[in-house]
Amino acid sequence: MFKNTISSAGVGFLVLVSGGIANSAPHSPTVLTPSYQVAQGTINTAAIEASVFQKINQYRASQNLPALTRNSQIDSQARIHSQNMASGRVGFGHSGFQSRIQAIAIPYSAAAENVAYNQGSTDPATTAVQGWLKSTGHLTNIKGNYNLTGIGVANNSRGQIYFTQIFLRSR
């Protein structure tokens, strides 16, 4: 695994990691620090999840790729992983990825996962998705031959918002 760092002036930041099994991309963490002011207030994680899903499918459509179908079992595993990262129960990354995929209990031929966290963005979904689209490993997962996805978002008291998107190609 290697780390790419892209930075600019500002108080917000974004950290990304991609990984997967079968036909997915290798791990390629990327750190971005875009210019954003710190967003305050209540975080609507369900709305952020829906926004990520919409933006990913919008991108796939722009590339003439089929839309992904959101799956509640996959959402649940993605959400648990984001909650665990946000709370510090697990470190930021793909720890437990194989266990998450097995817990989904959907026969699959390929699986991948993108994770990110950001802080200080006024539009955290856009920040995460734009970061993924600028990273080769994440983009490979987004453009991959998958048909199902799940998205989980969680935040913590420090204002960090964690994202997990799992991609699956069902058999």
N, C-alpha and C positions, 0 to 999 in steps of 0.2 A: 504494500500500500504506500502511496506517496501523497504528499500534501502540496496543493497549489494555493498560493495566497495572492489575492487581488485586493488592493485596498485603495480607499480614497478618504478624504477628510469627512468627518461626521461622527455622530454619537451612536448611530445604529450599526448593527453588524449582522452577517449571515454566515452560517457554517453549514457545509454540505458534505454528505458521504453517500456513495452509491455502492451497491454490491448485489450479488445474486448467485444463482446456481443454474445449471443446465446451460441454456442459450443466452445468458445475460452477460453484462459487461463486468470487467474486473473492478475491484475497489479503486476509487480515485477521489479521495477527499479534496474539497476545494473550500477555501475560506475567502469570503467576500466581506468587505466592510463599506457598504454604500452610505451615502449621506441621507439620513432621515432624522427627524426629530422624534424624541421618545413619545410613544402613544400611551396615554393614560386611560383608565376606566375599565369597565367590564369587557372581558373578551368573550365573544360568542363563538366558541370552538366549532359548533355545528355549521354555522354560516361560513367559517373559514374553510372547513372541510369541503363544503359544497362548492365554494369558489375555486379551490384547487382542482376539484374534479372537473368543473366546467372549463377552466383554463387549459388543463391537460387535454381534454377532448377537443377543445377549440384548436389547439396546436396540431393534434393528430389529424383533424379534418383539413387543416391548411397544407398538410403533407400527403393528402389523399390516402390516409390510413383509416381503418375502421375505428369507430368509437369503442371505448372500453365500457363495460357494464360494471356498475358499482355493486358490490356484494357485501351484505351485512356481516357475514362471518369474517371476511377479510378486513372490513372496517373495524370490527371488534379487536382483532389481533393487532392491527396498526395502531389503534387508539391506546390499547394497553401498553404497547411499546413506547409510544410518545409520553404517556403518563409516567411510566417507569423512568424514562430519561429525564423528564421535567422534575421529578421528585428526587433524583439522584440515586434511585435504587439500582440502576444500571448506568454505565457510562454512555456517552454519546457515541453511537455507531450501530453496528449490526449484531451485537451480542445476542445470542438466542434466535437468530434468524431461522435456522432449520427447525427449531421447536415451534416457532410461530407458524411456519408453513404446514407442519404436521398437524397442529391443532386445528387448522382450517378444515381438514378432512375432505378436501375436494381433490380427486385425482388430477394430476397435472403433469405436463411434460417440460415446463420451464417456469421458473419463478425468479423474481428480482425485487429489490427494495431500494428506495431512495429515502434518505433521512436528511433533515435540515433543522436548524434552529435559528431564530433571529430575535432581535430585540430592538425596539425603538422605531420600527417601521409603522407608518400610518396605514399601510396596506400589506399585512404580513403574508397573505396568500400570494399576491403578485410578486413580492420580494423573493419568496421561496421558489416559485415556479420560474421566474426569470433567471434566478441563480442556477437552477437545474438545467435550464435550456442552454446556458452558457458553458456548461461542463460536459465534456465528451462522454464520460461514463454515465452520468445521469440522463443525458440526451439519448444515449443508446438504449437505456431502459425505457424511456418514454416512447421511443419510436419502435420498440421491440414487438415481436409477434406474440402479443398477449391479448386476451379477450376479457379478462376480469381484473378488477382493481379494488382496493380498499384504502381508505385514507383515514388517518387518525391524527388529531391535533390536541395538544395539551399545553397548558401554561403553568408557570410557577409564580411564587410571590416576588421574585426578582424581575418579573416582566419578560422573561424569556418564553418564547413560543416554539414548541417542538412539533415537527412534522414527520410522519412516516407514511409513505405510499408503497404498498405492496402490489406487485404485478404478477398475474398468474395466467398461464396458458392451460386451460382445462383440457382434459382428454375427451 
